[in-house]
Amino acid sequence: MATVRTVNCPKCGESVDTFKNPKPTVIEMENGIVLIHRKNEPKVWAVPAGFVDYGEPL
């Protein structure tokens, strides 16, 4: 359920699709936040990431 809006370029008039992007989220738990240790380089701790469509429930 992506939110897409088509607008025209003010310079050339070409139609361009724009998307409403989600905001970054951090999962908080009782004892801290959720982190993952990356399997691939760089092998560091990171916040888990993925994609959720705008308006999609988690």
N, C-alpha and C positions, 0 to 999 in steps of 0.2 A: 504494500500500500504506500508506495513512494509518492511524495508530494512533488509533482512536476509542474512547472509553469513555463510556457513558451513566451519569449519576448523577442522583439526585433532590435537588432544592433542599430544604435542611433547614427552610426557613421555610414554603414553599407546597406542596412535594411534586412540583412540575412536573419532568418529565424534561428533562435538559440534556445535550447531547453535548459532551464535552471532547476536545481534540486534543493530541497530544504534538508540541510545536513543535521544529523544528531549531534548532541553535545557529549563531550567526553564524560565518562562515568567511572567512579571508583567504588568497588564493593567493600563496604565496611562490615567487619565482623566484631564480635564481642571483644576479642583480643588484638585487634588490629585490622589491616586491610588484606585483601587477597592478592598474592603475587604468584608468578610462575617462574621457573628457571628454564631459560631457553635451551632447547636441544641443539640448535644450530648457532653458528657464529653470528653475532657476538654472544657467547655463552654467559649471559648475565641474568640477574633477576629483573623482571619486568611486570607491568600491569597487563593482565590478559586483555586481548583485543579481539574484535570481530565486528560484524555489521548487523544492525537492526534497522528495519525500515521505520520511517517516521510514523508514529501512531501505533506501532506494533507492540503488544504487551510483552513484558519480560517474564 
